[in-house]
Amino acid sequence: MQYQVLARKYRPKRFSEVVGQPSVVTTLKNAIRFDKIAHAYLFSGSRGVGKTTLARLFAKALNCSERTDDGEPCNLCTSCLEITSGQSLDVIEIDGASNRGIDDIRQINETVGYAPSQGKYKIYIIDEVHMLTKEAFNALLKTLEEPPARAKFFFATTEPHKVLPTIISRCQRFDLGRILPSQIAAKLEEISRDQNRPIEQEAIQQIATFADGSLRDAESLLDQIFCFAEGPVTAAQVRTSLGLVPQDHFFALDHAFAECRTAFAFELVDLLFQSGKDLSHFLEQLIDHYRLLTLYKVKGDVPPHYIESARLYTATQCLYILEYLLTLEAQLSKSASPRTHLEAALLHLIRSKNRVPVEVLVRRLSELESALAGAPSAAISPKVVDVETPAVSTPLLQKPLQETPEPHSEISLKPTPFNPYKDPEHTIPPAAEIASPAPQKKELPPEEPSDPRSELFLKPIPNTTPSLSKHPSHYDTLIRFTAVELEGSVKKG
């Protein structure tokens, strides 16, 4: 007997066997039970979620001569057997990608009025209907608007936005969602038991996650792994068969993060290249790894073997790394040197251990401003930033700096002429003064000067800004905060 792949062998033959589409199944079965059959249906959704399967089951149930009371086909009558084998004259399946021209649709319009040979309805199933040309769609409009009483049209597409709105408005539309990994895993367990092939639960979960919501893809992967592995199927065999990176590498990255070992970034990327792993698949696994860690920090729900790694991170660090990796995913495919790009990304990831959150930085700056405004300068000492302490962000410059003005000492010397090219504190005297002996200092007369402009040089000038030059520790603290914002870490010493 010729071998049949698992995806075809375990294709649903009844509505009750359809996985993950309960609302669509209920609607179709009620339409049959209450005899409210529309003339056109559109099934849309991603690959492998059951679009064509539901169209075939619906056609089978409509033409079944021994249909059950709840709308299930019997799968025993002549019509059901012919539809299952693809040999029915009343159910015609058309590939929209191969028969997409106006001539193909004209042929349908010419034969749509013929009576069914055996069943109750003549049904046309057009798969990938979005591939039809605009002229073909227009040729189909009139037939869809006023079809013969015994003609039904079932359309399936992965891209409903490419179907003309005039076509969609003449159909009952069903949007099929992706199948949950738990539902896919349950179906794979059922197939494994029927095939008498033991398989680890972790291996099933890996296949269900890798399938990305497509049951057909999951069944095809399981079929491939059954050919690869001999005896019981393990999670390691699944990772090897699918080209996935072993999970131990991600746990090793967690410990390198905790110890700030930046050299591990180069070691890991070199190992990936030596083993021929796909970098895009590695990045997808890395994102899923940090998603689970973030989930643990937020909800406390994570597989048991992730608990130890989750304790090495804070919630803020997990969120930051996850956002960074999602941004990196779009950049890696466009990079001229993917290896170097990935090495730089892992270096940044490991160095983010010492990254100070912005809210902590703002809080420390606000505390420093408050201290400078309210306390004497000599009593202020710099504080060390605690990167693990969460803080609520406070607005910067919440209060204006206020400091008691410090009057300058009165100037008793004659004002020095202004020289814009030299430092005022080191002004070179004129040549005449250099040649002649320096005059003796004279005391200013006690009476008020006659020139009112001289008051600008004689009266004390108030100082309204904090004098950080007298306290280098304050200035150093501000520089450290600036370094945190620019470099992402505080350098001590």
C-alpha positions in Angstrom: 0.0 0.0 0.0 1.3 3.4 -0.9 2.4 5.6 2.0 0.2 8.6 2.8 1.6 11.6 4.7 0.2 12.4 8.1 -1.3 15.7 7.0 -3.5 13.9 4.5 -4.1 10.7 6.5 -5.4 12.7 9.5 -7.3 15.3 7.6 -10.7 15.9 9.3 -13.5 13.8 7.8 -16.2 15.2 10.1 -16.9 18.7 11.5 -16.2 17.4 15.0 -12.6 16.6 14.0 -11.8 20.2 12.9 -9.3 21.8 15.4 -9.5 25.4 16.6 -12.4 26.8 14.6 -15.5 26.2 16.8 -17.5 29.2 15.8 -17.2 28.6 12.0 -18.1 24.9 12.5 -21.2 25.8 14.5 -22.4 28.3 11.9 -22.0 25.9 9.0 -23.7 23.1 10.8 -26.6 25.3 11.8 -27.0 26.5 8.3 -27.4 22.9 7.1 -29.8 22.0 10.0 -32.0 25.1 9.5 -31.7 24.9 5.6 -30.3 28.4 5.3 -27.6 27.8 2.7 -26.1 30.9 1.1 -24.9 30.8 -2.5 -21.3 31.9 -1.8 -18.9 31.5 1.1 -15.4 33.0 1.6 -13.0 31.3 4.0 -9.9 33.4 4.8 -6.9 32.8 7.1 -3.3 31.9 7.3 -1.9 28.6 5.9 -2.8 25.3 7.4 -5.8 26.5 9.6 -8.5 24.5 7.7 -9.9 26.7 4.9 -10.1 24.1 2.2 -10.9 21.4 4.7 -14.0 23.2 5.9 -15.0 23.9 2.3 -14.8 20.2 1.4 -16.6 19.1 4.6 -19.4 21.7 3.9 -19.7 20.4 0.3 -19.7 16.8 1.5 -22.4 17.5 4.1 -24.6 19.3 1.6 -24.6 16.4 -0.9 -24.6 13.6 1.7 -27.6 11.3 1.3 -27.3 9.9 4.9 -26.5 13.1 6.8 -26.9 13.0 10.6 -29.3 15.2 12.5 -26.6 17.6 13.6 -25.3 18.2 10.1 -22.4 15.7 10.0 -21.6 13.8 6.7 -21.8 10.0 6.9 -18.6 9.4 5.0 -20.1 6.1 3.7 -22.5 7.1 0.9 -21.3 7.3 -2.7 -21.2 11.1 -2.7 -19.1 11.3 0.4 -16.6 8.7 -0.9 -16.3 10.5 -4.2 -15.7 13.9 -2.6 -13.1 12.4 -0.2 -11.2 10.8 -3.1 -11.6 14.0 -5.3 -13.5 12.2 -8.1 -16.9 13.8 -7.6 -18.5 15.4 -10.7 -20.7 17.7 -8.5 -17.8 19.2 -6.4 -15.3 20.8 -8.7 -12.1 22.1 -7.1 -10.2 24.9 -9.0 -6.7 26.2 -8.3 -7.0 30.0 -8.5 -3.3 30.4 -9.2 -3.3 28.1 -12.3 -6.8 29.0 -13.6 -6.8 32.7 -13.1 -7.8 34.1 -16.5 -11.1 35.4 -17.8 -11.4 32.3 -20.1 -11.4 30.0 -17.1 -14.2 31.9 -15.4 -16.2 32.1 -18.7 -16.0 28.3 -18.8 -17.5 28.2 -15.3 -20.3 30.6 -16.2 -21.2 28.3 -19.2 -21.4 25.1 -17.1 -22.8 26.5 -13.9 -26.4 26.1 -15.1 -26.1 22.4 -15.6 -27.9 20.2 -13.1 -25.8 18.1 -10.6 -25.3 14.6 -11.7 -25.9 12.9 -8.4 -26.0 15.2 -5.4 -28.3 18.0 -4.4 -25.9 20.9 -5.4 -23.2 21.7 -7.9 -20.4 23.2 -5.9 -17.3 25.1 -7.1 -14.4 25.3 -4.7 -11.8 28.0 -5.8 -8.7 27.9 -3.8 -6.4 30.9 -3.6 -9.1 33.0 -5.2 -7.1 36.2 -4.7 -4.9 35.1 -7.6 -7.7 35.7 -10.1 -7.2 38.7 -12.4 -9.4 41.7 -12.2 -11.1 40.8 -15.5 -11.8 37.3 -14.1 -13.4 38.7 -11.0 -15.6 41.0 -13.0 -16.7 38.1 -15.2 -17.7 36.2 -12.0 -19.7 39.1 -10.5 -23.0 38.5 -12.4 -23.0 34.8 -11.7 -22.4 35.4 -8.0 -25.2 38.0 -7.9 -27.8 35.8 -9.5 -26.6 32.1 -9.4 -28.7 29.1 -10.3 -30.6 27.6 -7.5 -28.5 24.5 -7.2 -25.0 26.1 -7.7 -22.8 27.1 -4.7 -19.4 28.8 -4.7 -16.8 28.3 -1.9 -13.7 30.5 -2.0 -10.6 30.1 0.1 -7.8 32.6 0.3 -4.8 33.6 2.5 -5.0 37.2 1.4 -8.6 38.5 1.5 -7.5 42.1 1.0 -6.6 41.3 -2.6 -10.2 40.1 -3.3 -12.4 42.7 -4.9 -14.8 44.3 -2.4 -17.7 43.6 -4.9 -16.9 39.9 -4.6 -16.6 39.9 -0.8 -20.0 41.7 -0.5 -21.7 38.9 -2.3 -20.3 36.2 0.1 -20.6 35.1 3.7 -17.1 35.6 5.0 -15.4 33.5 7.7 -12.1 34.6 9.1 -10.2 31.6 10.5 -7.7 32.3 13.3 -4.4 30.6 14.0 -4.6 27.4 16.0 -3.3 27.6 19.6 -0.1 25.6 20.4 -2.0 23.7 23.1 -4.6 22.5 20.5 -1.8 21.6 18.0 0.0 19.7 20.8 -3.1 17.7 21.7 -3.6 16.7 18.0 0.1 15.6 17.7 -0.2 13.5 20.8 -3.3 11.8 19.3 -1.4 11.1 16.1 1.7 9.8 18.0 -0.4 7.3 20.0 -2.1 6.1 16.8 1.2 5.7 15.1 2.6 3.9 18.2 5.6 6.3 18.4 6.5 7.5 21.9 7.5 11.2 22.0 8.5 13.5 24.9 6.1 16.2 25.9 8.8 18.9 25.5 9.4 17.7 21.9 5.7 18.1 21.1 5.7 21.6 22.6 8.6 22.5 20.4 6.9 21.3 17.3 3.6 23.1 18.2 5.5 26.4 18.8 7.6 26.1 15.6 4.5 25.5 13.5 3.3 29.0 14.2 -0.4 28.3 14.3 -0.6 25.9 11.3 -1.8 22.4 12.1 -0.7 21.2 8.6 2.8 22.4 9.2 3.0 20.7 12.6 1.8 17.4 11.1 4.4 17.7 8.3 7.1 18.4 10.9 6.1 15.4 13.0 6.2 13.2 9.9 9.7 14.4 9.2 10.9 13.8 12.7 9.4 10.3 12.7 11.7 9.6 9.7 14.7 11.2 11.5 14.4 9.5 14.9 14.5 5.9 15.7 12.6 4.8 18.8 11.2 7.4 21.3 11.4 11.0 20.0 13.3 13.4 22.3 13.4 17.1 22.4 17.1 17.1 21.4 16.3 15.2 18.3 13.6 17.7 17.4 16.0 20.6 17.8 18.5 18.8 15.7 16.0 17.9 13.0 14.6 21.5 12.9 18.0 23.2 13.0 17.3 24.9 16.3 19.9 26.1 18.8 20.1 23.9 22.0 18.5 25.6 24.9 21.6 25.3 27.1 23.2 28.1 25.0 20.5 30.5 26.1 20.9 29.5 29.8 24.6 30.0 29.4 23.9 33.5 28.0 21.9 34.3 31.1 24.9 33.5 33.3 27.2 35.5 31.1 24.8 38.4 31.5 24.8 38.0 35.3 28.7 38.0 35.4 29.1 40.7 32.6 31.3 38.3 30.6 31.3 40.2 27.2 33.6 37.6 25.7 30.8 35.1 25.7 29.1 37.1 22.8 32.0 36.2 20.5 32.1 32.6 21.7 28.4 32.0 21.1 28.3 33.6 17.6 31.4 31.6 16.6 29.7 28.4 17.8 26.6 29.2 15.8 28.6 29.8 12.6 30.7 26.6 13.1 27.5 24.5 13.5 25.8 26.2 10.5 22.8 27.5 12.4 20.4 30.0 10.8 20.8 33.4 12.6 17.2 34.4 12.0 16.0 31.2 13.7 18.4 31.8 16.5 17.1 35.3 17.0 13.5 34.0 17.0 14.5 31.5 19.7 16.3 34.3 21.7 13.2 36.5 21.5 11.0 33.6 22.7 13.5 33.0 25.5 13.3 36.5 26.9 9.6 36.5 26.3 9.3 33.6 28.8 11.6 35.4 31.2 9.5 38.6 31.0 6.3 36.6 31.5 7.8 35.2 34.7 8.6 38.6 36.0 5.2 40.0 35.1 2.9 37.0 35.9 5.1 34.4 37.6 4.1 31.8 35.0 7.1 30.1 33.4 8.3 26.5 32.8 10.2 25.1 35.8 13.6 25.0 34.1 13.4 28.8 33.5 13.1 29.8 37.1 16.8 29.8 37.8 17.5 32.1 34.8 14.6 34.4 35.6 16.2 35.2 39.0 19.3 36.7 37.2 17.2 39.5 35.7 15.0 42.3 36.9 11.7 43.1 35.3 13.1 46.3 33.8 16.0 44.5 32.3 13.8 41.8 30.7 11.5 44.5 29.2 14.4 46.5 27.8 16.2 43.4 26.3 12.9 42.2 24.7 12.2 45.6 23.1 15.8 45.8 21.9 15.7 42.3 20.3 12.4 43.1 18.5 14.1 46.1 16.9 17.1 44.1 16.0 15.0 41.4 14.2 14.1 43.9 11.5 17.7 45.1 11.1 19.6 41.8 11.0 18.2 40.7 7.6 19.3 43.9 6.0 22.8 43.9 7.5 25.8 43.5 5.2 27.6 41.6 7.9 25.1 39.5 9.9 27.8 37.9 12.1 29.3 41.3 13.2 25.8 42.7 13.7 24.8 39.8 15.9 28.0 40.0 17.9 27.5 43.7 18.6 23.9 43.0 19.6 24.9 40.3 22.1 27.6 42.6 23.5 25.0 45.3 24.0 22.7 42.8 25.7 25.4 41.6 28.2 26.5 45.2 28.9 22.9 46.2 29.7 23.5 44.6 33.1 25.0 47.9 34.3 22.5 50.1 32.5 20.8 52.6 34.7 17.0 53.1 34.0 16.0 56.5 32.9 13.6 56.9 35.8 16.3 56.2 38.3 18.6 58.8 36.6 15.8 61.4 36.7 15.1 60.7 40.3 18.8 61.1 41.3 19.1 64.4 39.4 16.0 65.7 41.1 17.4 64.7 44.5 20.7 66.4 43.7 18.8 69.6 42.6 16.8 69.6 45.8 19.9 69.1 47.9 21.7 72.0 46.1 18.7 74.3 46.6 17.9 73.6 50.2 21.1 72.4 52.0 24.6 74.0 52.4 27.0 73.0 49.7 29.5 71.6 52.1 27.0 69.1 53.5 26.2 67.5 50.1 27.9 64.3 49.2 27.5 62.3 46.0 25.4 59.2 46.1 26.0 55.9 44.4 23.2 54.9 41.9 21.4 51.7 42.8 20.5 50.1 39.5 18.3 47.4 41.1 16.1 49.9 43.0 12.9 50.8 41.2 11.9 54.4 41.4 9.0 56.6 40.3 10.0 59.2 37.8 9.8 62.8 39.0 9.9 65.8 36.7 13.3 67.3 36.2 13.8 70.8 37.5 10.7 70.5 39.7 11.9 73.4 41.9 14.1 76.3 40.7 17.5 76.4 42.2 17.7 78.9 45.1 20.8 79.7 46.9 21.7 82.5 49.2 23.7 85.1 47.2 27.4 85.1 48.1 28.6 88.7 47.7 32.0 89.1 46.1 34.7 90.9 48.0 34.8 94.6 47.3 37.2 95.6 44.6 39.8 98.0 45.9 42.0 98.3 42.8 41.6 100.3 39.7 39.5 98.5 37.0 41.6 96.8 34.4 40.8 97.6 30.8 38.8 94.9 29.1 40.8 92.7 26.7 38.5 90.3 24.6 41.4 88.1 23.6 42.7 87.3 27.0 41.4 85.8 30.2 40.3 88.8 32.5 42.1 87.3 35.4 45.4 87.3 33.5 45.2 90.5 31.5 48.6 91.8 30.3 49.1 95.4 31.3 49.8 98.0 28.6 53.4 98.5 27.4 53.7 101.9 29.1 53.0 100.4 32.4 55.6 97.7 31.8 58.3 100.3 30.9 57.7 102.5 33.9 57.9 101.4 37.5 54.8 100.1 39.0 53.0 102.9 40.9 52.3 102.5 44.5 48.8 101.3 45.5 46.6 104.1 46.7 43.5 103.9 48.8 40.3 105.0 47.3 38.9 108.2 48.7 36.0 107.7 51.1 33.7 110.0 49.3 31.3 108.8 46.6 32.8 108.8 43.0 31.7 111.5 40.7 31.3 109.2 37.7 28.1 107.0 38.3 29.4 104.4 35.9 32.2 103.4 38.3 29.5 102.0 40.7 29.4 98.9 38.4 33.0 98.2 39.5 32.8 99.2 43.2 29.5 97.6 44.3 29.3 93.9 45.2 27.9 91.7 42.4 25.3 89.2 43.7 25.8 85.5 42.7 22.5 83.8 41.9 23.9 80.5 40.6 25.2 77.5 42.7 28.9 77.7 43.1 29.9 74.2 42.0 33.5 75.2 41.5 34.0 75.5 45.2 32.7 71.9 45.6 34.2 69.6 43.0 32.3 66.6 44.3 29.0 68.2 43.2 30.3 68.9 39.7 31.7 65.3 39.5 28.3 63.9 40.5 26.6 65.7 37.6 29.3 64.5 35.2 28.7 60.9 36.4 24.9 61.2 35.8 25.7 62.5 32.3 28.0 59.6 31.7 25.2 57.2 32.8 22.9 58.7 30.1 25.5 58.5 27.4 27.3 55.3 28.1 24.7 53.3 30.1 26.9 52.6 33.2 28.5 54.3 36.2 32.3 54.2 36.3 33.7 54.2 39.8 37.1 55.2 40.9 
